[in-house]
Amino acid sequence: MPDRLAVRKTYKLFIGGAFPRSESGRSYVVTDAKGRFLANASQASRKDARDAVVAARKAFPGWSGRTAYNRGQILYRVAEMLEGRRDQFADELRRTGASKSAAAAEVDAAVDRWVWYAGWADKLSAVAGAANPVSGPFFNFSTPEPAGVVAVVAPDSPLLGLVSVVAPAIVSGNTTVVVASEPAPLPSITLAEVLATSDLPGGVVNVLTGLRAEVAPWLAAHMDVNAIDLAGVPDDLVRDLEERAAVNLKRVLRPPDADWSDEPGTARMTAFLETKTVWHPVGV
C-alpha cells in the first residue's frame, strides 16, 4: 500500500482571472490516447459563457488602452512562464498520443510562437496602418484598432494550435473567450494557470472547457461578442454558427485548412482589427 493518496487534480474553467467550477456543476471525463481515464474537466454551460463574455468586456478598455510595448512585454512574460513549465506541458501532450520528441517539439514551438507575437505588438500599427495621400490641405491617417471581444473555438491541436489562435487575437488589444479543445482540454487549463501568473490582466483570456456544440452557438449569437474564430469548429457546425453570428454582424474567421506548425503570418492579427481613418487639417 502507498504511504499516501495522490491528490487528483480537478480541472476548472478560467474566467476573469479566477478558476471557478461550472455553475451547472457538470463535468466530463477526459481520456488519454488509449482511452484511459486522465481527469474530469468542467463542462461549461450557457451561463458560464455569458459570465466569460462579461469578464472579457470588462477587461477590454484596460487591455486595449495599454501601450503596444507593454502588451508585448506581457506576451513575452507568458513565453517565459511557459518555458518554465516545459516538462509539464510535454507530459500532458504525450498523454494525448504524441511521442516524447513530438511533444517536446510542440512545446518549444508554442513558446517560440508567443515570442513571435510579442515582437509584433509594437509593429502591427505601422504595418496595418497608413498615411493616405489625399487631394487638399489635409492629413489623412488610417490606424488599426482592436475589434473588441473575440470568441475563439480552439482547434484540437491542444497547445500549439491553441497558442496560434489566442496570441494573435490579444496582441492587438482584443479580449477573448476561448472554447478549448473538446477531446484534449487539459493543456488549455494548464496554459490558463500560466496566464494567471504572467501579468496578463484577468479577463483578457477566458477559457471554457466542455462541448463545442453546446457552448459555441451561444457565443456566436451573443450580442456583446464582436468577432468569432471558428478554427476548431467541425464542418457540420460552421454554417449554423455563421448564421448566428450574422445577427449582430460579427466578424467571422472560417476554419483554416492549415498546419499549425507553419509560419503564422499576419492574417490572424489583422482579421480582428477595425480601421479608423482620421482627417486633420494641415497646420492646425
C-alpha positions as CSV (number, residue, x, y, z in Angstrom):
1,M,0.0,0.0,0.0
2,P,1.3,3.5,-0.8
3,D,2.1,5.8,2.2
4,R,-0.3,8.4,0.9
5,L,-3.1,9.0,-1.5
6,A,-2.3,11.1,-4.6
7,V,-4.2,14.4,-4.8
8,R,-6.2,14.1,-8.0
9,K,-6.5,17.4,-9.9
10,T,-9.9,18.8,-10.8
11,Y,-9.7,20.9,-13.9
12,K,-11.8,24.0,-13.8
13,L,-12.8,26.9,-16.0
14,F,-10.8,30.2,-16.3
15,I,-13.0,33.3,-16.1
16,G,-12.0,36.8,-15.2
17,G,-8.6,35.6,-13.8
18,A,-10.2,33.1,-11.4
19,F,-10.8,29.3,-11.7
20,P,-14.4,28.6,-11.0
21,R,-16.3,25.3,-11.4
22,S,-19.1,25.3,-13.9
23,E,-22.2,26.9,-12.4
24,S,-24.1,23.8,-13.6
25,G,-21.9,21.5,-11.5
26,R,-21.3,19.3,-14.5
27,S,-18.0,17.7,-15.6
28,Y,-16.9,15.3,-18.3
29,V,-14.3,12.5,-18.5
30,V,-11.1,13.2,-20.3
31,T,-9.2,10.2,-21.5
32,D,-5.7,9.6,-23.0
33,A,-5.0,8.4,-26.5
34,K,-5.6,4.8,-25.3
35,G,-9.0,5.6,-23.7
36,R,-7.7,5.5,-20.2
37,F,-9.1,7.9,-17.6
38,L,-7.0,11.1,-17.1
39,A,-9.2,13.6,-15.3
40,N,-12.6,15.2,-15.0
41,A,-12.9,18.6,-16.7
42,S,-15.6,21.2,-16.1
43,Q,-18.4,21.2,-18.7
44,A,-19.2,24.8,-19.3
45,S,-22.8,25.9,-19.6
46,R,-24.6,28.9,-21.3
47,K,-24.3,30.8,-18.1
48,D,-20.6,30.2,-17.9
49,A,-20.2,31.5,-21.5
50,R,-22.2,34.6,-20.6
51,D,-20.0,35.2,-17.5
52,A,-16.9,34.8,-19.6
53,V,-18.2,37.5,-22.1
54,V,-18.9,39.9,-19.2
55,A,-15.3,39.3,-17.9
56,A,-13.9,39.9,-21.4
57,R,-15.9,43.1,-21.9
58,K,-14.8,44.4,-18.5
59,A,-11.2,43.8,-19.3
60,F,-11.3,45.3,-22.8
61,P,-10.8,49.0,-22.0
62,G,-7.8,48.5,-19.8
63,W,-6.1,45.9,-22.1
64,S,-6.7,47.8,-25.3
65,G,-5.6,51.1,-23.6
66,R,-2.2,49.7,-22.6
67,T,0.7,50.7,-24.8
68,A,1.6,48.2,-27.5
69,Y,5.1,47.9,-26.0
70,N,3.6,46.9,-22.6
71,R,1.3,44.2,-24.3
72,G,4.4,42.9,-26.0
73,Q,6.2,42.7,-22.6
74,I,3.3,40.7,-21.1
75,L,3.2,38.3,-24.0
76,Y,6.9,37.7,-23.7
77,R,6.4,37.0,-20.0
78,V,3.9,34.3,-21.0
79,A,6.6,32.7,-23.1
80,E,9.0,32.8,-20.1
81,M,6.4,31.2,-17.8
82,L,5.5,28.5,-20.4
83,E,9.2,27.7,-20.9
84,G,9.5,27.2,-17.1
85,R,6.7,24.6,-17.2
86,R,8.0,22.9,-20.3
87,D,8.2,19.4,-18.8
88,Q,4.6,19.5,-17.5
89,F,3.2,20.6,-20.9
90,A,5.3,17.9,-22.7
91,D,3.9,15.3,-20.3
92,E,0.3,16.4,-21.0
93,L,0.9,16.3,-24.8
94,R,2.3,12.8,-24.5
95,R,-0.9,11.7,-22.9
96,T,-2.8,12.8,-26.0
97,G,-0.8,10.4,-28.1
98,A,2.3,12.5,-29.1
99,S,5.7,10.9,-29.0
100,K,8.2,12.2,-26.5
101,S,10.1,14.1,-29.2
102,A,7.0,15.4,-30.9
103,A,5.6,16.6,-27.5
104,A,8.9,18.4,-26.7
105,A,9.0,20.0,-30.2
106,E,5.4,21.3,-29.8
107,V,6.1,22.9,-26.5
108,D,9.2,24.6,-27.9
109,A,7.2,25.8,-31.0
110,A,4.4,27.2,-28.7
111,V,7.0,29.1,-26.7
112,D,8.6,30.5,-29.9
113,R,5.1,31.5,-31.2
114,W,4.4,33.6,-28.1
115,V,7.7,35.3,-28.5
116,W,7.0,35.9,-32.2
117,Y,3.6,37.5,-31.5
118,A,5.1,39.5,-28.6
119,G,7.5,41.1,-31.1
120,W,4.6,42.2,-33.3
121,A,2.8,44.1,-30.6
122,D,4.5,47.5,-31.3
123,K,4.9,46.9,-35.0
124,L,1.4,46.0,-36.1
125,S,0.2,49.5,-36.2
126,A,3.0,50.5,-38.6
127,V,2.3,47.6,-40.9
128,A,-1.6,47.7,-40.8
129,G,-1.9,51.5,-40.7
130,A,-1.2,54.1,-43.3
131,A,-0.8,57.8,-44.1
132,N,-3.0,58.2,-47.1
133,P,-2.4,60.6,-50.0
134,V,-5.4,63.0,-50.4
135,S,-6.2,66.0,-52.5
136,G,-6.4,69.0,-50.3
137,P,-4.8,70.6,-47.3
138,F,-5.3,67.6,-45.0
139,F,-3.5,64.8,-43.3
140,N,-5.3,61.5,-43.6
141,F,-4.3,58.6,-41.4
142,S,-5.7,55.1,-41.1
143,T,-4.9,53.4,-37.8
144,P,-5.8,49.8,-36.7
145,E,-7.9,49.3,-33.5
146,P,-9.0,46.1,-31.8
147,A,-12.5,44.8,-32.7
148,G,-13.4,44.1,-29.1
149,V,-14.4,40.7,-27.6
150,V,-13.4,37.8,-29.8
151,A,-14.9,34.3,-29.3
152,V,-12.4,31.6,-30.2
153,V,-13.2,27.9,-30.8
154,A,-9.8,26.4,-30.4
155,P,-8.6,23.6,-32.7
156,D,-7.7,20.1,-31.5
157,S,-4.0,20.9,-31.6
158,P,-4.1,21.3,-27.8
159,L,-1.1,23.6,-27.3
160,L,0.4,25.0,-30.5
161,G,-2.9,25.4,-32.2
162,L,-4.4,27.0,-29.1
163,V,-1.5,29.5,-28.8
164,S,-1.8,30.2,-32.6
165,V,-5.4,31.4,-32.3
166,V,-5.2,33.1,-28.9
167,A,-2.0,35.1,-29.2
168,P,-2.9,36.9,-32.5
169,A,-6.3,37.9,-31.1
170,I,-5.0,39.5,-27.9
171,V,-1.7,41.1,-29.1
172,S,-3.6,44.0,-30.7
173,G,-5.8,44.7,-27.7
174,N,-8.7,42.3,-28.1
175,T,-10.0,40.2,-25.3
176,T,-11.1,36.6,-25.8
177,V,-13.4,33.8,-24.7
178,V,-11.9,30.5,-25.7
179,V,-13.7,27.2,-26.1
180,A,-10.9,24.7,-25.5
181,S,-10.3,21.5,-27.5
182,E,-13.1,19.1,-26.5
183,P,-11.1,15.8,-26.5
184,A,-7.9,17.3,-25.2
185,P,-8.7,20.3,-22.8
186,L,-6.0,19.8,-20.2
187,P,-3.2,21.8,-21.8
188,S,-5.6,24.7,-22.2
189,I,-6.3,24.9,-18.4
190,T,-2.6,24.4,-17.7
191,L,-1.9,27.3,-20.1
192,A,-4.6,29.3,-18.2
193,E,-2.5,28.8,-15.0
194,V,0.4,30.2,-16.8
195,L,-1.6,33.2,-18.0
196,A,-2.9,33.8,-14.4
197,T,0.7,34.2,-13.2
198,S,2.2,36.1,-16.1
199,D,1.0,39.7,-15.6
200,L,-1.9,39.3,-18.1
201,P,-4.9,41.1,-16.6
202,G,-7.8,39.0,-15.6
203,G,-10.5,38.7,-18.2
204,V,-8.2,39.2,-21.3
205,V,-8.3,35.4,-21.9
206,N,-11.1,33.3,-20.5
207,V,-11.1,29.5,-21.1
208,L,-14.1,27.3,-21.2
209,T,-13.9,23.5,-21.4
210,G,-16.8,21.4,-22.4
211,L,-18.8,20.5,-25.5
212,R,-18.2,22.8,-28.5
213,A,-21.7,22.1,-30.0
214,E,-23.2,23.3,-26.7
215,V,-21.2,26.4,-25.9
216,A,-20.2,27.8,-29.3
217,P,-23.7,28.6,-30.6
218,W,-24.3,30.8,-27.5
219,L,-21.1,32.7,-28.2
220,A,-21.9,33.0,-31.9
221,A,-25.3,34.6,-31.1
222,H,-24.1,36.7,-28.2
223,M,-24.8,40.4,-28.9
224,D,-21.7,41.6,-26.9
225,V,-19.2,39.4,-28.9
226,N,-17.7,41.3,-31.8
227,A,-16.0,38.5,-33.7
228,I,-15.6,34.7,-33.7
229,D,-12.8,32.5,-34.8
230,L,-14.1,29.1,-36.0
231,A,-10.7,27.4,-36.0
232,G,-11.8,24.3,-34.2
233,V,-15.4,24.0,-35.4
234,P,-16.4,20.8,-37.3
235,D,-17.7,21.3,-40.8
236,D,-21.3,20.4,-39.9
237,L,-21.5,23.2,-37.3
238,V,-19.9,26.0,-39.3
239,R,-23.0,27.2,-41.2
240,D,-25.1,27.3,-38.1
241,L,-22.6,29.4,-36.3
242,E,-22.1,31.8,-39.2
243,E,-25.9,32.4,-39.4
244,R,-26.0,33.1,-35.6
245,A,-23.0,35.4,-35.9
246,A,-24.8,37.4,-38.6
247,V,-27.3,38.7,-36.1
248,N,-25.0,41.5,-34.9
249,L,-22.7,41.4,-38.0
250,K,-19.8,39.7,-36.2
251,R,-16.5,39.3,-38.0
252,V,-16.2,35.5,-38.7
253,L,-12.9,33.7,-39.4
254,R,-13.7,30.4,-41.1
255,P,-11.9,27.2,-40.1
256,P,-8.4,27.1,-41.7
257,D,-7.0,24.3,-43.8
258,A,-3.6,24.7,-42.2
259,D,-0.7,23.0,-40.5
260,W,-0.3,24.9,-37.1
261,S,3.4,24.3,-37.4
262,D,3.6,26.5,-40.5
263,E,4.8,30.1,-40.3
264,P,1.8,32.1,-38.9
265,G,2.0,35.3,-40.9
266,T,-0.1,38.4,-40.0
267,A,-3.5,37.3,-41.3
268,R,-4.8,36.3,-37.9
269,M,-3.7,39.5,-36.2
270,T,-5.4,41.7,-38.9
271,A,-8.5,39.6,-39.0
272,F,-9.8,41.1,-35.7
273,L,-8.8,44.7,-36.3
274,E,-11.0,47.7,-37.3
275,T,-9.5,50.6,-39.3
276,K,-10.1,54.1,-38.1
277,T,-9.5,56.9,-40.6
278,V,-8.9,60.4,-39.4
279,W,-8.8,63.6,-41.4
280,H,-6.8,66.6,-39.9
281,P,-6.3,70.0,-41.5
282,V,-2.7,70.8,-42.3
283,G,-1.2,73.5,-40.0
284,V,-3.8,73.1,-37.2
